[in-house]
C-alpha cells in the first residue's frame, strides 16, 4: 500500500511567484539553494514549475526519509540521474531496481573495511607527495589543491599507487566536462540541446573519448595479468555474480569506473576545501584539531586503529558535511501514483530532495549556520533526531564509498594539520556555488609551517 500518512489527500501547495512560460526556473537558476530553503515554510511538499514541467520539492526530514527509505520501492532516481546516465553510462551510481542491486553486490567487496585498510598507504603517499611541494608563505588555491589531491588518491586507489599524475589530470578534465554537461542538460532537458554544436557539448564528447581510451588500456593490461594487486580495479575484476558466476564486461567496468571517479573525487575535494576554510576561520577549532593530531599520531601516518581515536577530527568532518553538504540536491521519480504527506503525487512525478533542507533546519540543528564540531559529541548527538544527517544519502542508494571517503578525509586532514597551518588570505570572500556539488567559488589560503611540527 502506498499511503504514507493517514490524513486524506489534499491538493499540493504551489510556490508563489511563477512566471508565464518560465515558471520558477529563473529563481532556481539564480539562487537554487536559497530558493529551495525558502520553500520550507510552505509545507512538507511544495510544487514548483520549470517551464511547464511540475517539480515536487520535499522539505521535511520525515518525508525525505519516506522517499529515500520507507517507500523507496515507489521511486526511481529521476531527471538528474537520467542525464548522468547519458554522460557516464549505466553504472551503480545512476542505476535503479534489480540492476542496481546486482551492481552494488559486485562492487561492495572493493569497499570492505579490510580492503580500505589496504588503500590507506596509497592515499597517505599521495597526500605526502602533494604537500611536499608547498613552500612557507605560499598562497594556495585550496579548491584546486584538494581537487588534485583527491584525483590522485582515487586514481592511485583504482589503478595502483604508481599511476602517473598526468593520467589523473586527464581524468580530472573529463570529470569537469561531465559535471558541467550534466548540470546544463538537467535544466535544459531534451535531446536537441545535447546535439547542439556548442563548446560545452564538444568538450564533453572529446574528453569522454579520451577517458574511455585510458580506462580501456588499464582494463586490457590488468586482464592480461590477473593477479590481485590490492587496488580497487583488481577487486572489480574479481567480482562475480552469485547466481551466474559471471563478472563484469569491459564496457560495464568502464561505466562503473567512470561513476566512481565522478562521485568520488569532486565531492571529497569539495568537502576538504570547506573543512580547511572553516578551520582557518575558527582558531579554537584549529588549536583543538592540531592538539589531537599531535597527541594521537606524533608525526606518524594514520593507521586503521587511529580512526576512532581521532574523535575531534571526525567531529570536524561531520560538521563540515552538515554545514556544507557537497551533495546538496537529489532527484527521484514516482513509479506509480501515490500519497505522500497528504499530497497526491501522480505517476512519473519528478521529486527534488535537498540534504541541505535537513542539515540547515533550525528545528533539527539549532543555529544551523554556525560551525560547531561539538554538535557531534556523544551527549549532544543523542538530541539530534534520526535521519537528520544524510550527507551520503540514505537507504538503498546510499553512497557505497562513504567509509572510504571519510577515511580519505581523515588521512588528508591529519597529514596536512600535522605539518601546516592554512591561514585565510585577508579580504577574500568565500561564497557557495551550487553546481553538481555545493562548492566554494574559491578558497585562497596561505601555507604556514607549524613550528611545533613533530618530525615525520
C-alpha positions in Angstrom: 0.0 0.0 0.0 1.4 3.4 -0.9 -0.4 5.6 1.6 2.2 7.2 3.8 0.1 9.2 6.2 -3.4 8.9 7.5 -4.8 12.3 6.6 -6.9 12.4 3.4 -5.1 13.6 0.3 -5.2 17.3 -0.4 -4.2 19.5 -3.3 -0.5 20.2 -3.5 0.9 23.5 -2.2 2.1 25.6 -5.1 5.0 28.0 -4.7 4.1 31.6 -5.5 5.9 33.8 -8.0 6.0 31.6 -11.0 6.4 33.4 -14.4 4.5 32.7 -17.6 6.3 30.1 -19.7 9.3 30.0 -17.3 7.6 29.1 -14.1 10.2 29.3 -11.3 13.2 28.5 -13.5 14.9 31.8 -13.1 14.8 31.8 -9.3 16.0 28.2 -9.3 18.9 29.1 -11.6 19.9 32.3 -9.9 20.0 31.1 -6.4 18.9 27.4 -6.2 20.0 26.8 -2.6 18.3 29.9 -1.1 15.2 29.3 -3.2 14.8 25.7 -2.0 15.3 26.7 1.6 12.7 29.4 1.3 10.1 26.8 0.5 10.3 25.1 3.9 7.6 27.2 5.5 5.1 26.5 2.7 4.6 22.8 3.6 6.1 19.3 3.6 5.8 19.1 -0.2 5.8 22.2 -2.5 5.2 22.2 -6.2 7.3 24.5 -8.4 7.5 24.7 -12.2 10.4 24.7 -14.6 8.8 25.9 -17.8 5.6 23.9 -17.9 7.0 20.9 -16.0 6.0 20.5 -12.4 8.6 19.6 -9.8 7.7 18.5 -6.2 10.1 19.7 -3.6 10.1 17.7 -0.4 11.1 19.9 2.5 10.8 17.9 5.8 13.2 15.3 7.1 10.4 12.9 7.8 9.1 13.0 4.2 12.6 12.8 2.8 13.2 9.6 4.8 10.0 8.2 3.5 11.1 8.9 -0.1 14.6 7.5 0.4 13.9 4.6 2.7 10.4 3.7 3.8 8.8 3.9 0.4 12.0 3.7 -1.7 10.5 1.0 -3.9 7.9 3.5 -5.2 10.6 5.7 -6.6 13.4 5.6 -9.2 16.3 8.0 -9.5 14.9 10.9 -11.6 15.9 13.5 -14.0 19.3 14.4 -12.6 20.4 10.8 -12.9 18.9 10.4 -16.3 21.4 13.0 -17.6 24.2 11.5 -15.5 23.5 8.1 -17.2 23.7 9.7 -20.6 27.1 11.2 -19.6 28.8 8.3 -17.8 26.8 5.2 -18.6 24.6 2.9 -16.7 26.7 2.1 -13.6 25.9 1.8 -9.9 25.8 5.5 -9.1 22.9 6.2 -11.5 21.0 2.9 -11.9 17.8 1.5 -10.4 16.0 -1.7 -9.4 17.4 -5.2 -9.8 20.3 -4.0 -11.9 21.4 -1.6 -9.2 21.1 -4.4 -6.6 23.3 -6.6 -8.7 25.9 -4.0 -9.3 26.1 -3.0 -5.7 26.8 -6.6 -4.7 29.5 -6.8 -7.3 31.2 -3.5 -6.2 30.8 -4.0 -2.4 33.9 -6.2 -1.8 36.1 -3.4 -3.1 34.8 -1.2 -0.3 35.0 -3.6 2.6 36.9 -2.2 5.6 39.8 -4.7 5.1 40.2 -3.5 1.5 40.1 0.1 2.6 42.8 -0.6 5.1 45.0 -1.6 2.1 44.2 1.7 0.3 45.3 3.8 3.2 49.0 3.7 2.4 48.3 4.8 -1.2 46.2 7.7 0.0 48.9 8.8 2.5 51.6 8.6 -0.1 49.6 10.9 -2.4 49.0 13.5 0.3 52.6 13.4 1.3 53.8 13.9 -2.3 51.5 16.9 -2.8 52.2 18.9 0.4 55.9 18.3 -0.1 55.6 20.9 -3.0 54.2 23.6 -0.7 56.5 26.4 0.5 56.2 28.6 3.5 54.1 31.7 2.8 52.8 30.3 -0.5 49.3 31.3 -1.5 47.3 28.2 -2.3 44.1 27.9 -4.3 42.7 25.3 -1.9 39.9 24.1 -4.2 42.5 23.3 -6.9 44.9 21.7 -4.4 42.2 19.5 -2.9 40.9 18.5 -6.3 44.3 17.4 -7.4 44.9 15.6 -4.2 41.6 13.6 -4.3 42.0 12.8 -8.0 45.5 11.4 -7.4 44.2 9.4 -4.4 41.2 7.9 -6.3 43.4 7.2 -9.4 46.1 5.5 -7.2 43.4 3.5 -5.3 41.8 2.3 -8.5 44.9 1.6 -10.7 47.8 1.4 -8.2 50.0 3.7 -6.3 52.5 4.2 -9.2 49.9 5.7 -11.6 51.3 8.7 -13.4 49.9 12.1 -12.4 49.2 13.0 -16.0 46.6 10.3 -16.1 44.8 11.9 -13.1 44.9 15.3 -14.8 43.3 13.9 -18.0 40.6 12.2 -15.9 40.0 15.4 -14.0 39.4 17.2 -17.3 36.8 14.6 -18.1 35.1 14.9 -14.7 34.9 18.7 -15.0 33.4 18.4 -18.5 30.9 15.7 -17.4 29.7 17.7 -14.4 29.2 20.8 -16.5 27.3 18.8 -19.1 25.0 17.1 -16.7 24.3 20.4 -14.9 23.3 22.2 -18.1 21.2 19.4 -19.6 19.4 18.6 -16.3 17.9 22.1 -16.5 17.6 22.3 -20.3 16.2 18.8 -20.8 15.8 17.4 -24.3 18.0 15.6 -26.8 18.0 18.6 -29.1 20.1 20.6 -26.6 22.6 17.7 -26.3 23.2 17.7 -30.1 23.9 21.4 -30.5 27.5 22.1 -31.6 28.2 24.4 -28.6 31.5 24.3 -26.7 30.2 22.5 -23.6 28.9 19.6 -25.8 32.0 19.4 -27.9 34.4 19.5 -25.0 32.4 16.7 -23.2 32.5 14.4 -26.3 36.2 14.9 -26.8 37.2 14.4 -23.2 34.9 11.4 -22.7 36.6 9.7 -25.7 40.0 10.2 -24.2 38.8 9.0 -20.8 37.4 5.8 -22.4 40.8 5.2 -24.0 42.6 5.5 -20.7 40.2 3.1 -18.9 40.2 0.6 -21.7 44.0 0.4 -21.6 44.0 -0.2 -17.9 41.4 -3.0 -18.1 43.2 -4.7 -21.0 46.5 -4.6 -19.2 45.0 -5.9 -16.0 43.1 -8.7 -17.6 46.4 -9.9 -19.1 47.8 -10.1 -15.6 45.0 -11.3 -13.3 46.9 -11.1 -10.0 45.2 -9.2 -7.2 47.4 -6.1 -6.9 45.5 -4.7 -3.9 43.8 -1.9 -5.8 40.2 -1.3 -6.5 40.4 -2.4 -10.1 41.6 -5.8 -9.0 38.5 -6.1 -6.8 36.2 -5.1 -9.6 37.8 -7.6 -12.0 37.5 -10.4 -9.4 33.8 -9.7 -8.6 31.3 -12.4 -9.7 27.6 -12.6 -9.7 26.4 -15.0 -7.0 23.8 -16.6 -9.3 25.6 -16.7 -12.7 29.2 -16.7 -11.7 29.9 -14.1 -14.3 31.9 -10.9 -13.8 31.5 -7.6 -15.4 32.2 -6.9 -19.1 34.9 -4.4 -20.1 32.1 -1.9 -21.0 30.4 -2.3 -17.6 33.7 -1.9 -15.9 34.3 1.3 -17.8 31.0 2.7 -16.7 31.5 1.7 -13.1 34.9 3.3 -13.0 33.5 6.4 -14.7 30.9 6.7 -12.0 33.4 6.1 -9.2 35.6 8.9 -10.4 32.7 11.4 -10.9 31.2 10.5 -7.5 34.4 10.0 -5.5 36.7 12.8 -6.4 35.0 16.2 -6.6 32.7 15.5 -3.6 35.6 14.7 -1.3 37.8 17.5 -2.7 34.9 20.0 -2.1 34.4 18.7 1.5 38.1 19.1 2.3 38.1 22.6 0.9 35.2 23.6 3.0 36.8 21.9 6.1 40.0 23.9 5.9 38.1 27.1 5.2 36.1 26.6 8.4 39.1 25.5 10.5 41.0 28.6 9.2 38.1 30.8 10.3 37.9 29.3 13.8 41.2 29.4 15.7 39.8 27.4 18.6 38.8 24.6 16.3 42.2 24.7 14.7 44.0 24.5 18.1 42.0 21.5 19.2 42.5 19.8 15.9 46.2 20.2 16.0 46.5 19.2 19.6 44.6 15.9 18.9 46.6 15.1 15.8 49.9 15.7 17.7 48.8 13.6 20.7 47.4 10.7 18.7 49.9 10.5 15.8 53.1 12.2 16.9 54.0 12.8 13.3 53.5 9.2 12.0 50.9 8.2 9.3 47.3 7.4 10.2 46.5 3.7 10.7 43.2 2.0 10.8 43.4 1.8 14.7 43.8 5.6 14.8 40.5 6.4 13.1 38.3 6.1 16.2 41.0 7.8 18.3 40.9 11.0 16.2 37.5 11.8 17.5 37.6 15.6 17.3 38.8 15.3 13.7 35.9 13.1 13.0 33.6 15.6 14.5 35.1 18.4 12.4 34.4 16.2 9.3 30.8 15.6 10.3 30.2 19.2 11.0 31.7 20.1 7.6 29.4 17.6 5.8 26.4 19.0 7.7 27.2 22.7 7.2 28.4 22.4 3.6 27.0 19.1 2.1 28.7 18.6 -1.2 25.7 16.6 -2.4 23.1 19.3 -1.9 20.3 18.0 -4.2 18.9 14.7 -5.3 16.1 13.7 -7.6 13.6 10.9 -7.5 10.7 10.0 -9.8 7.5 8.2 -8.7 7.0 4.8 -10.4 3.2 4.9 -9.6 0.6 7.3 -8.3 0.9 7.6 -4.5 0.1 9.8 -1.5 2.9 11.4 0.5 2.2 13.6 3.5 -1.4 14.0 2.4 -0.4 15.1 -1.1 -1.2 13.2 -4.3 1.8 12.5 -6.5 1.0 11.3 -10.0 3.0 8.5 -11.6 6.1 10.0 -13.2 6.2 12.9 -10.8 9.7 14.5 -10.5 10.7 14.9 -6.9 13.5 17.1 -5.6 15.2 16.4 -2.3 18.0 18.5 -0.8 20.0 17.2 2.2 20.6 20.9 3.0 16.9 21.2 3.8 17.6 18.7 6.6 21.1 19.9 7.6 20.0 23.6 7.9 16.7 23.1 9.5 16.8 25.0 12.8 14.3 22.6 14.3 16.8 19.8 13.9 20.1 21.7 14.2 19.9 24.8 16.4 21.8 27.7 14.9 22.3 25.7 11.7 24.7 28.2 10.0 27.1 28.1 13.0 30.1 25.8 12.5 30.2 23.8 15.7 32.0 20.4 15.8 30.9 19.8 19.3 27.4 19.1 18.0 28.8 15.6 17.4 29.8 15.0 21.0 28.0 11.8 22.2 25.9 13.6 24.7 24.7 16.2 22.2 24.3 13.7 19.3 21.6 12.0 21.4 19.4 15.1 20.9 19.8 15.0 17.1 16.7 13.3 15.6 17.1 10.3 13.4 17.5 10.9 9.7 18.7 14.5 10.4 22.2 13.9 8.9 22.3 12.4 5.4 25.5 13.7 3.6 25.9 10.4 1.8 22.2 9.9 1.1 20.1 7.2 2.8 18.5 3.9 2.1 19.3 1.5 -0.8 21.1 4.2 -2.8 23.3 5.5 0.0 26.8 6.1 -1.3 28.8 2.9 -1.4 32.0 4.8 -0.7 31.0 6.6 2.5 33.6 4.8 4.7 36.3 5.2 2.0 35.5 9.0 1.7 35.7 9.6 5.5 38.9 7.6 5.7 40.4 9.6 2.9 39.4 12.8 4.6 40.9 11.7 8.0 44.2 10.9 6.3 44.4 14.1 4.3 43.4 16.4 7.2 45.6 14.7 9.8 48.7 14.7 7.5 48.3 18.3 6.5 47.4 19.5 10.0 50.5 17.8 11.5 52.8 20.0 9.3 50.9 23.1 8.2 48.5 25.8 9.2 46.3 27.0 6.4 45.5 30.7 7.0 42.8 32.5 5.1 44.0 35.3 2.8 42.7 38.6 4.2 39.9 40.3 2.2 39.0 37.2 0.2 35.2 36.5 0.3 34.2 32.8 0.0 30.7 32.1 -1.2 28.7 28.9 -2.0 28.3 27.9 -5.7 25.6 25.3 -6.1 26.6 23.3 -9.2 26.9 19.5 -9.5 28.3 19.8 -5.9 28.0 22.7 -3.4 31.5 24.1 -4.0 33.0 27.3 -2.9 33.8 29.9 -5.5 37.4 29.9 -4.5 39.3 29.5 -1.2 42.7 31.3 -1.0 44.9 30.3 1.9 48.5 30.9 3.0 50.6 27.9 3.9 52.3 28.4 7.2 54.6 25.7 8.7 53.8 24.6 12.1 56.7 25.5 14.4 55.8 22.6 16.7 55.5 20.1 13.9 56.8 16.7 15.1 59.4 15.1 12.9 57.9 12.6 10.4 
